[in-house]
Amino acid sequence: MTGGDRPDLTLIQLSDTHIVPEGQLMHRTVDTMANLVAAVETVEASGIPVAAFVLSGDLTDSGRAGAYRRLRSVVEPAAARMGAEVVYATGNHDDRAAFRTELLDEAPSAADYDVVRMIGGLRVVVLDSTEPGRHEGHLSQSQLDWLAEVLAEPAPLGTLLVTHHPPLPSPVPTVHLLRMRRGGDGLAAVLAGSDVRMIVTGHAHHTGCGALARIPVWVGPSTAYGVTVVPPEGRLRADADAAFSRIDVFGDHLVATAVPMSRAASVYDVEEAERLGYVREVVGSW
């Protein structure tokens, strides 16, 4: 089956929202809350039947409880009006305890947030690629073992795997340093021959695609700002370019599409060597 003219199922990916406390701007430039509101309003006004909103990490900029409450106050009422579910994942800027208490109404915990949700026959698996205190990605063997157990039984419409960190290289040197640094090979081994149809990630602040174990990997853009993939020589640059993604199931096909929202002021424009030095200090030695 190749699918009809209309998608069987549509998900909206909102990634790297980086919500800050009320009255603040990210990098003293970006109103991330306004960007999130604009994205959600765009989706709601479209009339598209949305099955779920998937928020793929870095939900807040610094893990503040109030920032999670601000995000929830926008996403969940809109999802309820649209009859859509909400699937959350954590990112390296998130705080696991505040994430659980403010978004999930659970007791605080520092444990990995790995979860399975069924969305209209599509299995959505969230795999926590974060490691507290680190910004690069990591998957443990116990997580990979858990994933293998989940995938042992195929789902009616297959599986969509969500991780914050892309298990791919990046053409942006700083993003490349902060990719999924541990567990990627093990992930590929677990996914080989499974019913996973696409891996959906964020983190990079630039749109991209690739493959792992011959499974498409979608690197969704950020609703906060975008990293420039072809900057002037010797520079690393980010502009206040907000975007989100729609992911459609058409029968045997999964299609991911970036939805640009705005172009605004520059977020940063620095010497490449300077920024790389900073990120290398953050990453540390391997």
C-alpha positions as CSV (number, residue, x, y, z in Angstrom):
1,M,0.0,0.0,0.0
2,T,1.4,3.4,-1.0
3,G,-1.1,5.7,0.6
4,G,-3.8,8.1,-0.7
5,D,-3.9,11.8,-1.3
6,R,-4.4,12.6,2.3
7,P,-2.2,11.4,5.2
8,D,-3.5,8.6,7.4
9,L,-1.9,10.3,10.4
10,T,-0.1,13.6,11.1
11,L,2.2,14.4,13.9
12,I,3.6,17.9,14.7
13,Q,7.2,18.0,16.0
14,L,8.1,21.0,18.2
15,S,11.8,20.8,19.0
16,D,14.2,22.9,21.1
17,T,11.5,25.3,22.3
18,H,13.9,26.6,25.0
19,I,11.2,28.3,27.0
20,V,12.6,30.8,29.5
21,P,11.0,32.3,32.6
22,E,8.5,35.1,32.1
23,G,10.0,38.4,31.1
24,Q,13.2,36.9,29.7
25,L,14.6,36.5,26.2
26,M,16.9,33.7,25.1
27,H,20.3,35.2,24.3
28,R,18.7,38.5,25.1
29,T,17.2,38.3,21.6
30,V,14.6,35.5,21.1
31,D,11.1,35.5,22.6
32,T,10.9,31.7,22.6
33,M,7.5,31.7,24.2
34,A,6.1,33.9,21.4
35,N,7.6,31.5,18.9
36,L,6.0,28.5,20.5
37,V,2.6,30.3,20.6
38,A,3.0,31.2,16.9
39,A,3.8,27.6,16.0
40,V,0.8,26.2,17.9
41,E,-1.5,28.8,16.5
42,T,-0.4,28.1,13.0
43,V,-1.1,24.4,13.4
44,E,-4.5,25.0,15.0
45,A,-5.6,27.5,12.4
46,S,-4.6,25.1,9.6
47,G,-7.4,22.7,10.4
48,I,-5.1,19.8,9.8
49,P,-6.2,16.7,11.8
50,V,-3.3,16.3,14.2
51,A,-2.9,13.1,16.1
52,A,-0.1,14.2,18.4
53,F,2.3,17.0,19.2
54,V,5.8,15.5,19.7
55,L,8.2,17.8,21.7
56,S,11.6,16.4,21.2
57,G,13.6,17.9,24.0
58,D,15.2,21.1,25.2
59,L,11.7,22.1,26.2
60,T,13.2,24.8,28.5
61,D,16.4,26.7,28.4
62,S,17.5,26.0,31.9
63,G,15.1,23.5,33.5
64,R,13.2,26.1,35.5
65,A,9.9,24.8,36.9
66,G,8.1,28.0,35.8
67,A,9.3,27.6,32.2
68,Y,7.8,24.1,32.0
69,R,4.5,25.5,33.3
70,R,4.6,28.2,30.6
71,L,5.1,25.6,27.9
72,R,2.4,23.4,29.2
73,S,-0.1,26.3,29.4
74,V,0.3,26.7,25.6
75,V,0.7,23.1,24.2
76,E,-1.8,21.1,26.3
77,P,-4.9,23.3,25.9
78,A,-4.4,23.5,22.2
79,A,-3.8,19.8,21.9
80,A,-7.0,19.2,23.9
81,R,-9.0,21.5,21.5
82,M,-7.6,19.6,18.5
83,G,-8.1,16.2,20.0
84,A,-4.3,15.5,19.8
85,E,-2.1,13.8,22.3
86,V,1.2,15.3,23.6
87,V,4.4,13.3,23.7
88,Y,7.3,14.9,25.6
89,A,11.0,14.0,25.4
90,T,13.9,15.5,27.4
91,G,16.9,17.4,26.1
92,N,20.3,18.4,27.5
93,H,18.9,21.7,28.7
94,D,16.1,20.1,30.6
95,D,16.0,19.1,34.3
96,R,14.5,15.6,34.7
97,A,13.0,16.3,38.1
98,A,11.2,19.5,37.1
99,F,10.2,17.9,33.8
100,R,8.4,15.1,35.6
101,T,6.7,17.3,38.3
102,E,5.6,20.1,36.0
103,L,4.7,18.2,32.8
104,L,3.8,14.7,33.9
105,D,2.5,15.3,37.4
106,E,4.8,12.7,38.7
107,A,7.2,12.6,41.6
108,P,10.6,14.1,40.9
109,S,13.2,11.6,39.6
110,A,16.6,11.7,37.9
111,A,15.9,8.4,36.0
112,D,16.0,8.2,32.2
113,Y,12.7,9.1,30.6
114,D,12.0,6.3,28.2
115,V,8.4,5.7,27.3
116,V,6.1,4.1,24.7
117,R,2.9,5.7,23.3
118,M,0.5,4.3,20.8
119,I,-0.8,7.0,18.4
120,G,-3.5,5.7,16.1
121,G,-1.6,2.4,15.5
122,L,1.8,4.1,15.2
123,R,4.0,3.2,18.1
124,V,6.0,6.3,19.3
125,V,9.0,5.3,21.4
126,V,10.8,8.1,23.4
127,L,14.4,7.2,24.2
128,D,16.2,9.6,26.6
129,S,19.5,10.4,25.0
130,T,20.5,12.9,27.7
131,E,23.0,12.5,30.5
132,P,22.7,14.9,33.5
133,G,25.5,17.4,33.5
134,R,26.5,16.8,29.9
135,H,25.4,18.3,26.6
136,E,26.4,15.6,24.2
137,G,24.2,12.5,23.7
138,H,24.4,9.1,25.4
139,L,22.5,5.9,25.4
140,S,23.2,3.2,28.0
141,Q,23.2,-0.5,27.4
142,S,20.2,-0.9,29.7
143,Q,18.3,1.5,27.5
144,L,19.2,-0.4,24.4
145,D,18.2,-3.7,26.0
146,W,14.8,-2.1,26.9
147,L,14.4,-0.8,23.4
148,A,15.1,-4.3,22.0
149,E,12.3,-5.7,24.2
150,V,9.9,-3.1,23.1
151,L,10.6,-3.6,19.4
152,A,10.4,-7.4,19.6
153,E,6.6,-7.2,18.9
154,P,5.8,-5.1,15.7
155,A,3.2,-2.4,15.9
156,P,0.2,-2.0,13.5
157,L,1.7,1.1,11.8
158,G,5.3,0.5,12.8
159,T,7.4,2.6,15.1
160,L,8.6,6.2,15.3
161,L,11.6,6.5,17.5
162,V,12.2,9.9,19.2
163,T,15.6,10.9,20.6
164,H,16.8,14.4,21.3
165,H,20.4,13.9,20.0
166,P,20.8,12.9,16.4
167,P,22.9,9.7,15.9
168,L,24.5,11.4,12.9
169,P,27.4,13.7,12.1
170,S,26.7,17.4,11.6
171,P,28.3,19.8,9.1
172,V,28.3,22.4,11.9
173,P,31.4,21.7,14.0
174,T,29.9,22.6,17.4
175,V,26.8,20.5,16.7
176,H,29.0,17.7,15.6
177,L,30.8,17.7,18.9
178,L,27.5,17.6,20.8
179,R,25.9,14.8,18.7
180,M,25.1,11.4,20.2
181,R,28.6,10.4,21.2
182,R,27.9,7.1,23.0
183,G,25.4,4.4,22.1
184,G,24.9,5.1,18.4
185,D,26.5,1.9,17.2
186,G,24.5,-0.1,19.7
187,L,21.3,1.7,18.6
188,A,22.0,0.8,15.0
189,A,22.4,-2.9,16.0
190,V,19.0,-2.9,17.9
191,L,17.2,-1.1,15.1
192,A,18.4,-3.4,12.3
193,G,15.4,-5.5,11.0
194,S,12.9,-3.8,13.4
195,D,9.7,-2.0,12.5
196,V,11.1,1.4,13.2
197,R,10.2,3.6,10.2
198,M,11.8,6.8,11.1
199,I,14.0,8.3,13.9
200,V,13.0,11.8,14.8
201,T,15.5,14.1,16.6
202,G,16.2,17.7,17.4
203,H,19.1,19.3,19.2
204,A,21.0,20.6,16.2
205,H,19.0,23.7,15.6
206,H,19.2,23.0,11.9
207,T,17.1,20.8,9.6
208,G,18.8,17.7,8.3
209,C,18.3,14.1,7.4
210,G,20.4,10.9,7.1
211,A,20.0,7.2,8.0
212,L,21.0,4.8,10.7
213,A,20.7,1.1,10.0
214,R,19.0,2.1,6.7
215,I,16.3,3.9,8.7
216,P,15.6,7.5,7.9
217,V,16.8,10.0,10.5
218,W,15.0,13.4,10.6
219,V,16.8,16.3,12.4
220,G,14.0,18.7,13.1
221,P,14.5,22.5,13.2
222,S,14.1,24.5,16.4
223,T,11.2,26.8,17.3
224,A,13.7,29.0,19.1
225,Y,16.4,29.8,16.5
226,G,18.4,28.3,13.7
227,V,22.1,27.6,13.3
228,T,23.5,28.7,9.9
229,V,24.8,25.6,8.1
230,V,26.8,27.6,5.5
231,P,28.2,30.6,7.4
232,P,30.8,33.1,6.3
233,E,34.3,31.7,6.3
234,G,35.7,31.2,9.8
235,R,32.4,32.1,11.5
236,L,29.7,30.3,13.4
237,R,26.4,32.0,13.2
238,A,22.8,31.5,14.4
239,D,19.8,33.6,13.4
240,A,16.4,33.8,15.0
241,D,14.8,31.5,12.4
242,A,12.0,29.6,14.0
243,A,10.5,26.5,12.4
244,F,8.7,23.2,13.3
245,S,8.0,19.9,11.5
246,R,5.1,18.0,10.4
247,I,5.4,14.2,10.0
248,D,2.8,12.5,7.9
249,V,2.0,8.8,7.5
250,F,0.9,7.9,3.9
251,G,0.4,4.2,3.9
252,D,3.9,2.7,3.6
253,H,5.5,6.2,3.5
254,L,6.5,8.5,6.3
255,V,7.2,12.1,5.2
256,A,8.9,14.8,7.3
257,T,8.5,18.4,6.3
258,A,10.1,21.5,7.9
259,V,7.7,24.4,8.3
260,P,9.6,27.8,8.5
261,M,8.0,30.5,10.6
262,S,10.2,33.6,10.7
263,R,13.4,35.3,9.9
264,A,14.6,37.9,12.4
265,A,17.7,39.3,14.1
266,S,21.0,37.4,14.4
267,V,21.4,35.4,17.6
268,Y,25.2,35.0,17.4
269,D,28.0,35.5,15.0
270,V,31.4,34.5,16.5
271,E,34.8,33.3,15.5
272,E,34.6,29.5,14.8
273,A,37.8,28.8,16.7
274,E,36.5,30.6,19.8
275,R,33.2,28.7,19.8
276,L,34.8,25.4,19.1
277,G,37.2,25.9,22.1
278,Y,34.2,26.6,24.3
279,V,32.4,23.5,23.2
280,R,35.5,21.3,23.6
281,E,35.7,22.5,27.2
282,V,32.1,21.5,27.7
283,V,32.5,18.1,26.1
284,G,35.8,17.4,27.8
285,S,38.3,14.7,26.8
286,W,37.2,11.3,25.4
